Amino acid sequence: MSGATHLTHDRTMNRISPPSLHRFVEWRWAVWLAPLAGQGPSVVHRMVVKEIMQLMHVMQIMAMVLLAVLWETGPRALSAAEVPPAVLGAERQRVAAIDKGAQAAVAIFAGEAGGGSGVLVSPDGYALTNFHVVQPAGVAMKCGLSDGNLYDAVLVGLDPTGDVALVKLVGRDDFPFAELADSDLVEVGDFCFAAGNPFLLATDFRPSISAGIVSGTRRYQFPAGTILEYADCLQVDAAINPGNSGGGLFDADGRVIGVNGRASFEKRGRVNVGVGYAISSNQLRQFLGCLKGGRLVDHATLGATVATAADGRVVVSDILESSDAYRRGLRYDDEIVSLAGRPVRTVNALKNILGTVPAGWKVPLAYRRSGRHREILVRLSGVHSSGELARIVAGGEEGQQAEGPPGDPAQPAQKRKEVAEIPEALRGMYEARNGFTNFHFNAVERDRVAANVATHYRLPKDNGPWTISGRLADGEPFRIEISDRRAIIDLPTGTTSIDATGELDTNLSPPGSGGLLAALVVWRRLLREGPAALGRTTYWGTAPLWESATKDGGGDRGDADAAVDGGIAPGTPGGSPLADVLDTAAAAVEARIMVGADGAIVGIELWPTPDADPCEIRFSPAPGGEASGMPAGFEVRHADRLFGRFRIDETMLQDDTALPDETALPEGPEVPGADPPAAAGRGESADRAALPGSGHGENRGTA
């Protein structure tokens, strides 16, 4: 066919000569269609097949030519093109973040009991993991890091309800670690990766890495066959398989945004299907202080149940009269607006907030009644008693497990391994005591805080009576004297005193304070002699130091006034700094002493009886020129009422001698018409059986 001469293939030059591809296609269509007129089906079929084969041959030649061109010019083109610096930087950051997370990853091995994962969060070896990972392991376990070394580790603290445990690796003081990020800033679609020991594959201690995105935030996973409650957790599609439990979930900067714990699996096998859950880093941060104190920690309850009203409001459907929320004024059918600085728009939102707060914390609660807005500070009680927690840790609650959601298989409770012989490297690092996971670490934290206090206050040795004088908020003078034998306060309303040598719960002077003088006696003893002088003193953990909820005891305000005049300060949750807390029982009173990071005592709460409202003191920071570190003033509240604001003008630490004419001082209040001392600190309700947050009080609320 003469038309064939128009297309030539130069084998030497590896290219197709003219005509153009467009003319070639036109020519082929002419070849196909022209002979069809008057031809039979068989002839047409043969012609079409022949032409298709020729076309395929041409396309094969063109593909070979294209490959040859790419082979010759491709490398030169790639080397000439510059990759954008932003792309290279992002890649380097991703590699560095994964390397950082991998170094902080811990492979936990518990011998025949299995194992799991963990993540180091401090250079001295503290690592977070899951309660269900360490429960069968007992007190001691082996932990491997990506450097190939195996370390001994000891159990420190447990949060059974939240499925969290804290262990401490030993052998060095410069462990690689990852800091805790702010999980409230995590958004759906953010990059994340998990580093851990799935299926216990990390026999060389190098973690497996799985990457994905955050699929959801603030998820609530109720208990499935056990008490493990995942509140306010993160949902991710990064593969979380058996063995990943307890390992870290990291953000794009290699910071911990959560600890992996639960996942959804195929029914035919324990293989991840792309839905995993991680305990948020903010919840971990709020419990970390209690866990480092070797405590057996419980989660919080409001002492009230809530329901969704027909108009969508979250309202109180039942409330215990023994709860602190009731004592602060919350009632049936009140609308819950916010808790701990977070809005409450659904019942699950309230459960999410409560599930991230330790029992015993005070948090702000805002509610609305008849269109009026009110803010209060509520002390949250525990979900379980200390005895219940102890039985749960021992694995003895199989018969009382909650039902899980449909399709989510129940997790069988595991018996805790009996305390065996402690490895040599861990000798002296474990002490059993009721109510604690490992009391050794409680003593460590208590002594650390006591040392900080002693460093902050530069007091002369064997100093005698203290005299504190100044003015009240209205300008009237006051004077306080505290010695080993007595404490006296001179106020415009009169002079009162207490005997400092006896039980401090018998005289709660001055009236209306709830026991101001008794609290100042405890404060002085701690500063002069340390925790040993107070009797039983333990490290409670950390807690936020909130500002007063309302101004001068006021409560009801319109919505427009809700954020002014004594509104609750931002806090954690919400922004308030966390303070170390010492818990002491001395002279028939219970007290919690809050200590700032610099060692300054920033607050004292004193309970004459467990069912009473405490006397609450908040100290102002010491002035810059005050060498002794003594405060510039303090504020006293009792039962949500402001008792007084005291501005200190002078603090005298006298020689170790008795106060002049001390025996002539009055025994009790001299204020006309004052309530009897024992009644001054009595609360509205007497049916609570323990100090708030101790885990012994009654609890029927489901929130």
Beta strands, then each sheet from edge to edge (+ up, - down):
strand 1: 9-10
strand 2: 15-16
strand 3: 105-109
strand 4: 115-120
strand 5: 126-129
strand 6: 140-144
strand 7: 150-159
strand 8: 164-169
strand 9: 191-196
strand 10: 208-221
strand 11: 230-236
strand 12: 248-250
strand 13: 256-265
strand 14: 272-280
strand 15: 300-301
strand 16: 304-308
strand 17: 314-319
strand 18: 335-339
strand 19: 342-343
strand 20: 362-369
strand 21: 372-379
strand 22: 381-382
strand 23: 466-472
strand 24: 477-482
strand 25: 486-491
strand 26: 494-499
strand 27: 536-544
strand 28: 556-557
strand 29: 578-586
strand 30: 589-595
strand 31: 601-607
strand 32: 615-619
strand 33: 633-638
strand 34: 641-653
sheet 1: 1+ 2-
sheet 2: 3+ 4- 5+ 8- 7+ 6- 3+
sheet 3: 9+ 10- 11+ 14- 13+ 12- 9+
sheet 4: 15+ 22-
sheet 5: 16+ 17-
sheet 6: 19+ 18- 20+ 21- 28+
sheet 7: 26+ 25- 24+ 23- 34+ 33- 32+ 31- 30+ 29- 27+
end
